């Protein structure tokens, strides 16, 4: 099509190629423009080297020349037809004066040579256009494939610029939030968050990719729980954010049902179990009269198991209170070493029964003060000491040590047992996790103690951890912030 005026100046000729996808559906058109001025100069230079004049036009007597000289078609010049796909052209050739003595076959040979050169140039041009079209087709296929992958993900994927303006979004947005993707293009990302949640985005941890729990807002205004994570990327030289949003509202409902069930069952069991445990204690103590050895043994076992069941119920109630932030903490300033000595004293009977020694190593550190709930800290120490005693060999020692740093103090409880298996370390502080969960395990436990310790210490500003001891046993430790001088005053 053409000629057409080019913006940069001169005239051009437009060539268009329709493109179809692999399934035969129409995709679009690739258009390219041939600069007539540049092509005309190239053709004339080639013709001058043969001492001839050349003109090319559409196969119409009234059409102007596209290239070369128009007047050749009105003179005694050699005219040949050019049949190109989608076009019918003619080429006129006339020799200059110095070449007038050429014979007719030389004229035809020269004209045919120029026609071949011209056709080869056009063929090369069309081949280049075709390669560009195939490349565009491949890009389109890749775009469609990437879009299908994004739309197959059940979680919402959103890309934004650094200011939070939405660029792209997958089709899961319709299921989770109730919006169509086209409705959110160009909108602020905070449109998907509940009021007051946008401030949390600025506090995301530097290690991007970590999920945080927030509140989302659907199109109908419903507020629901989401997990939100963010990663950085780059597109066309500009930084972008990729947000992954997961709807966790159903999971939260299940967790709430579970917590309500555990709480109800625990409270309903606690009262009758207290009565049963008290009655068994009275019977073992002789309140019902003398017992023979067999009766004494059976009632003692029953009392011990009722106490174990009571501990499990108490642990369940503690976990439930911590989960809903209903556990009350009475924080006061306490001398840490005095609390540790008290913990060892309280757990000494269990250690003596297992023939294990409890030792406290804290050289001249009686002036360390911490702001804690005394009862809850003793609960933490009771759990750690009970575990250490339970897994210690007969005749060994459990060591409680204190290490001081700039603003915190670290308390370690180290035993000389077999330690914790490497493949279990990652699950140590999860609820109901036990290294041996079979029915034949030798050491009894609920699998809740360490999880409770973790939540109790977190509420008091501390942390808990584990590493293998140099002696080969287990070393559980926790840290607490030291009280400032201002607090002590």
C-alpha positions in Angstrom: 0.0 0.0 0.0 1.3 3.4 -0.8 3.1 5.5 -1.3 2.5 7.2 2.0 4.2 10.2 3.7 6.7 9.2 6.4 7.0 11.2 9.6 10.8 11.4 9.3 10.4 12.7 5.7 10.0 11.2 2.3 7.6 8.6 1.1 7.2 4.9 2.0 5.5 1.8 0.9 3.5 -0.3 3.5 3.6 -4.1 3.5 1.3 -6.0 5.8 1.3 -9.7 6.8 -1.7 -11.3 8.7 -0.7 -13.5 11.6 -2.6 -16.6 12.8 -2.0 -18.6 16.1 -1.3 -22.3 16.2 -5.0 -23.1 16.6 -5.8 -21.2 13.4 -7.4 -18.2 15.1 -6.5 -14.7 13.8 -4.1 -12.8 16.0 -3.3 -9.6 14.1 -1.3 -7.9 11.4 2.5 -7.2 11.3 3.1 -4.0 9.2 6.4 -2.9 7.9 7.4 0.2 5.9 9.8 0.3 3.0 11.5 3.7 2.6 11.1 4.6 -1.1 13.9 7.2 -1.1 16.5 4.8 0.3 15.3 1.9 -2.0 15.2 4.2 -5.0 18.8 5.4 -4.4 20.0 1.7 -4.1 18.2 0.7 -7.3 19.5 3.7 -9.3 23.1 3.0 -8.1 22.8 -0.6 -9.3 21.3 0.5 -12.6 24.1 3.1 -13.2 26.7 0.4 -12.8 25.1 -1.3 -15.9 24.8 2.0 -17.8 21.0 1.9 -17.9 18.0 3.8 -16.6 15.3 1.9 -14.7 11.7 2.6 -13.7 9.2 0.5 -11.7 5.5 1.0 -11.4 2.3 -0.9 -10.7 0.9 -2.8 -13.8 -1.3 0.1 -14.8 -0.6 2.5 -17.6 -1.8 5.4 -15.6 0.2 4.6 -12.5 3.2 6.8 -11.6 6.6 5.2 -11.1 7.3 3.8 -7.7 11.0 3.7 -8.3 13.3 5.2 -10.9 12.2 7.2 -13.9 8.5 7.5 -15.0 9.2 8.7 -18.5 10.8 5.4 -19.5 7.3 3.9 -19.8 6.5 6.5 -22.6 9.6 5.9 -24.6 11.1 3.0 -26.5 12.3 1.1 -23.4 12.3 -2.5 -22.6 9.2 -3.3 -20.3 9.0 -6.5 -18.3 6.3 -7.8 -15.9 7.1 -8.4 -12.2 4.7 -10.8 -10.5 5.1 -10.5 -6.7 2.8 -12.1 -4.2 -0.1 -9.7 -3.7 1.1 -7.2 -6.4 1.5 -6.9 -10.2 4.4 -4.5 -11.2 6.3 -3.6 -14.3 10.0 -2.7 -14.8 11.2 -0.5 -17.7 14.9 -0.5 -18.8 16.7 1.8 -21.3 20.4 1.9 -22.1 22.3 5.1 -22.0 23.9 6.5 -25.3 27.2 4.8 -24.8 25.4 1.5 -24.6 23.1 2.0 -27.6 25.0 -0.5 -29.7 23.9 -3.3 -27.6 21.8 -6.0 -29.2 18.3 -6.8 -28.2 19.3 -10.0 -26.4 21.8 -8.0 -24.3 19.0 -5.6 -23.4 16.7 -8.4 -22.4 19.5 -10.1 -20.4 20.3 -6.9 -18.6 16.6 -6.2 -17.9 16.2 -9.8 -16.6 19.2 -9.4 -14.4 17.8 -6.2 -12.9 14.5 -7.9 -12.4 16.2 -10.8 -10.6 18.2 -8.4 -8.4 15.0 -6.5 -7.6 13.1 -9.7 -6.8 15.9 -11.0 -4.6 15.9 -7.8 -2.6 12.2 -8.0 -2.2 12.4 -11.6 -1.2 15.0 -10.9 1.4 12.9 -8.1 2.7 9.8 -10.3 2.9 11.8 -13.1 4.6 12.9 -10.6 7.3 9.3 -9.6 7.8 8.3 -13.2 8.1 10.9 -13.9 10.7 9.7 -10.9 12.7 6.1 -12.2 12.4 7.1 -15.7 13.6 9.0 -14.1 16.5 5.9 -12.0 17.4 3.9 -15.2 17.2 6.2 -17.0 19.6 6.0 -14.1 22.0 2.3 -14.2 21.9 2.2 -17.9 22.6 4.6 -17.4 25.6 2.3 -14.6 26.9 -0.8 -16.8 26.6 1.1 -19.7 28.4 2.2 -17.4 31.2 -1.3 -16.0 31.6 -2.8 -19.5 31.8 -0.3 -20.5 34.5 -1.1 -17.4 36.5 -4.9 -18.0 36.2 -4.5 -21.6 37.3 -3.1 -20.5 40.7 -5.8 -20.5 43.4 -4.0 -17.7 45.3 -4.3 -14.1 44.2 -1.2 -12.8 42.4 -0.9 -9.0 42.0 1.9 -6.9 40.5 2.3 -3.2 41.3 4.8 -0.4 40.9 6.7 0.8 44.0 3.9 3.2 44.8 1.3 0.4 45.0 -0.6 1.0 41.8 -1.9 -2.3 40.5 -0.5 -3.3 37.1 -1.6 -6.9 36.6 -3.7 -9.4 38.5 -4.7 -13.0 37.9 -8.3 -14.4 37.6 -8.3 -15.7 41.2 -9.2 -12.2 42.3 -12.8 -12.9 41.2 -13.1 -15.9 43.5 -11.3 -14.4 46.5 -12.3 -10.7 46.4 -15.2 -10.6 44.0 -13.6 -8.2 41.5 -12.9 -8.7 37.8 -9.2 -8.1 36.9 -10.1 -5.2 34.6 -11.8 -3.4 37.5 -8.5 -3.2 39.5 -6.0 -2.1 36.8 -4.6 1.2 37.8 -6.2 1.1 41.3 -4.2 1.3 44.6 -3.3 -2.0 46.1 -4.7 -0.9 49.5 -8.2 -1.2 48.0 -7.8 -5.0 48.8 -7.0 -4.4 52.5 -9.3 -3.7 55.4 -9.1 -0.2 57.0 -6.0 0.3 59.1 -4.1 -2.5 57.5 -2.2 -0.4 55.0 0.2 0.8 57.7 1.4 -2.8 58.3 2.8 -2.9 54.7 5.5 -0.4 55.7 6.6 -2.7 58.5 7.2 -5.8 56.3 10.4 -7.6 57.2 13.5 -6.9 55.0 13.6 -10.6 54.1 10.9 -10.4 51.4 8.7 -13.4 50.8 7.8 -13.9 54.5 4.0 -14.1 54.9 2.2 -11.8 57.4 -1.3 -12.2 58.5 -3.6 -9.3 57.7 -7.3 -8.5 57.1 -8.5 -8.2 53.5 -11.7 -6.6 52.2 -13.9 -8.1 49.5 -15.8 -6.1 47.0 -19.0 -6.5 49.1 -17.2 -5.0 52.1 -16.7 -8.3 54.0 -13.5 -8.4 56.1 -11.6 -11.7 56.1 -8.2 -13.1 57.1 -5.4 -13.3 54.5 -1.7 -14.3 54.4 0.2 -11.7 52.4 3.8 -11.9 51.1 5.8 -9.6 48.8 8.7 -10.1 46.4 10.6 -7.6 44.2 11.1 -8.0 40.5 11.9 -5.8 37.4 10.0 -5.3 34.2 11.1 -3.1 31.3 13.8 -1.6 33.5 11.3 -0.6 36.2 11.1 -2.1 39.7 7.9 -3.9 40.5 6.3 -5.7 43.5 4.7 -9.1 43.2 2.1 -9.7 46.0 0.8 -13.2 46.9 -2.5 -13.2 48.8 -4.0 -16.4 50.3 -7.4 -16.5 51.8 -7.1 -18.2 55.2 -10.6 -17.4 56.4 -11.7 -21.1 56.3 -8.6 -22.2 58.1 -9.3 -19.6 60.8 -12.8 -21.0 61.2 -11.5 -24.5 61.6 -8.9 -23.4 64.2 -11.6 -21.6 66.1 -13.9 -24.6 66.1 -11.0 -26.8 67.3 -10.1 -24.3 70.1 -13.7 -24.1 71.2 -14.0 -27.9 71.3 -10.7 -28.3 73.2 -11.8 -25.6 75.7 -15.2 -27.1 76.2 -14.0 -30.6 76.7 -11.2 -29.5 79.0 -13.5 -27.6 81.2 -16.0 -30.4 81.3 -13.3 -32.9 82.3 -11.6 -30.8 84.8 -14.2 -30.9 87.6 -14.9 -34.7 87.6 -11.1 -35.4 87.2 -10.3 -33.3 90.3 -12.8 -35.2 92.3 -11.5 -38.6 91.1 -7.8 -37.6 91.7 -8.7 -36.3 95.2 -10.6 -39.6 96.1 -7.7 -41.7 94.9 -5.3 -39.6 96.9 -7.3 -40.2 100.0 -7.5 -43.9 99.4 -3.7 -44.2 98.8 -3.2 -42.2 102.0 -5.2 -44.7 104.1 -8.3 -42.7 104.6 -10.4 -45.7 103.6 -8.6 -48.1 105.9 -5.6 -50.3 105.5 -4.8 -51.7 102.0 -2.9 -54.8 101.0 0.1 -54.5 98.6 -1.9 -55.2 95.5 -4.6 -52.7 96.3 -2.0 -50.1 97.2 -0.1 -50.6 93.9 -3.3 -50.4 91.8 -4.6 -47.3 93.5 -1.2 -45.6 93.2 -1.1 -46.2 89.5 -4.6 -44.8 89.2 -3.6 -41.7 91.1 -0.5 -41.2 88.9 -2.5 -41.5 85.7 -5.2 -39.2 87.0 -2.4 -36.6 87.7 -1.1 -37.0 84.2 -4.5 -36.5 82.7 -4.9 -33.4 84.9 -1.6 -32.0 83.5 -2.8 -32.6 80.0 -6.1 -30.8 80.6 -4.2 -27.9 82.2 -1.8 -27.7 79.2 -4.8 -27.7 76.8 -6.4 -24.9 78.8 -3.2 -22.9 78.8 -2.7 -23.4 75.0 -6.3 -22.2 74.4 -5.9 -19.1 76.6 -2.6 -18.2 74.9 -4.1 -18.6 71.4 -6.9 -16.1 72.2 -4.8 -13.8 74.4 -6.9 -14.5 77.5 -4.0 -15.5 79.8 -3.3 -12.9 82.3 0.3 -11.9 83.2 1.3 -10.1 86.4 4.7 -8.7 85.4 6.9 -7.6 88.3 10.6 -7.1 88.8 12.3 -10.2 90.2 15.9 -11.2 90.9 16.5 -13.9 88.2 18.9 -16.1 90.1 16.6 -16.3 93.1 13.8 -17.5 90.8 16.2 -20.2 89.3 17.2 -21.4 92.8 13.5 -21.7 93.7 12.8 -23.6 90.4 15.6 -26.1 91.3 14.2 -26.5 94.8 10.7 -27.2 93.5 11.9 -29.8 91.1 14.4 -31.5 93.4 12.0 -34.3 94.5 11.5 -35.5 90.9 15.3 -35.4 90.3 16.0 -37.4 93.4 13.4 -40.0 92.3 15.3 -40.4 89.0 18.7 -40.2 90.7 19.7 -37.1 88.8 21.5 -34.1 90.3 20.4 -30.5 89.6 23.2 -27.9 89.6 23.1 -24.1 89.2 26.1 -22.3 87.7 25.9 -18.5 88.0 29.0 -17.0 89.5 28.2 -13.7 91.4 25.2 -12.8 89.3 22.7 -12.2 92.1 22.1 -8.6 90.9 20.3 -9.6 87.6 16.7 -8.3 87.5 14.0 -9.2 85.0 10.4 -8.1 84.6 8.4 -11.3 84.5 5.4 -13.2 85.8 6.9 -15.3 88.6 4.3 -18.1 88.2 4.7 -18.3 84.5 8.5 -18.3 84.6 8.4 -21.1 87.1 6.1 -23.0 84.7 8.7 -22.6 82.0 11.5 -23.8 84.2 9.4 -26.7 85.4 8.9 -27.9 81.8 12.5 -27.5 80.9 13.8 -29.2 84.0 11.2 -32.0 83.8 12.2 -32.8 80.2 15.9 -32.7 81.1 15.4 -35.0 84.1 13.2 -37.4 82.1 15.8 -38.0 79.4 18.9 -38.0 81.6 20.7 -41.2 82.5 20.8 -42.3 86.1 23.6 -40.7 88.1 24.1 -37.8 85.6 23.6 -34.0 86.2 21.3 -31.4 84.8 23.0 -28.0 84.8 21.2 -24.6 84.8 23.6 -21.8 83.8 23.3 -18.1 83.3 25.1 -16.0 80.6 24.9 -12.2 80.5 25.0 -10.0 77.3 24.5 -6.3 76.8 20.8 -6.0 77.2 19.6 -9.6 77.8 20.3 -12.6 80.0 20.3 -16.2 78.7 19.4 -19.2 80.9 20.4 -22.6 79.7 19.2 -26.1 80.9 21.7 -28.8 79.8 21.4 -32.5 80.3 23.7 -35.5 79.5 21.1 -37.6 77.6 21.0 -38.6 73.9 19.9 -35.2 72.6 17.3 -34.4 70.0 17.3 -36.1 66.6 18.4 -33.7 63.8 15.2 -34.4 61.8 13.0 -33.5 64.7 14.7 -30.2 65.7 12.5 -28.1 63.4 9.3 -29.4 65.1 10.5 -29.0 68.7 8.3 -26.1 69.6 5.2 -27.1 67.7 2.0 -28.2 69.5 1.6 -32.0 70.1 5.1 -32.7 68.6 7.0 -35.6 70.1 10.1 -37.3 68.9 8.4 -40.7 69.6 4.7 -40.5 68.9 4.1 -44.2 69.0 2.0 -46.0 71.5 5.1 -47.8 72.8 7.2 -44.7 73.7 9.1 -45.0 77.0 8.7 -41.5 78.2 5.3 -40.0 78.8 4.4 -36.5 77.7 1.7 -34.4 76.1 3.8 -32.7 73.4 2.5 -29.3 74.6 5.1 -28.2 77.1 7.7 -26.6 74.8 4.9 -24.9 72.8 3.5 -23.4 76.0 7.0 -22.3 77.0 7.5 -20.5 73.7 4.2 -18.6 74.0 4.8 -17.7 77.7 8.3 -16.4 77.0 7.0 -14.4 74.0 4.4 -12.7 76.2 7.2 -11.7 78.7 9.4 -10.4 75.9 11.7 -13.4 75.7 12.7 -16.1 73.2 13.4 -19.8 73.5 15.7 -22.1 71.4 17.7 -25.3 71.3 21.2 -26.6 70.4 23.1 -29.8 71.0 25.3 -29.6 74.1 29.0 -30.2 73.8 28.6 -33.2 76.1 26.3 -34.8 73.5 23.0 -34.0 75.4 20.3 -31.4 74.8 20.6 -27.8 75.7 17.4 -25.7 75.9 17.8 -22.0 76.5 15.7 -18.9 76.8 16.5 -15.2 76.8 14.9 -12.4 78.7 15.5 -8.6 78.5 17.3 -7.2 81.6 15.4 -4.6 83.6 16.7 -1.1 83.0 18.0 1.1 85.8 14.9 3.3 85.4 12.6 0.3 85.9 14.5 -0.6 89.1 14.1 2.9 90.5 
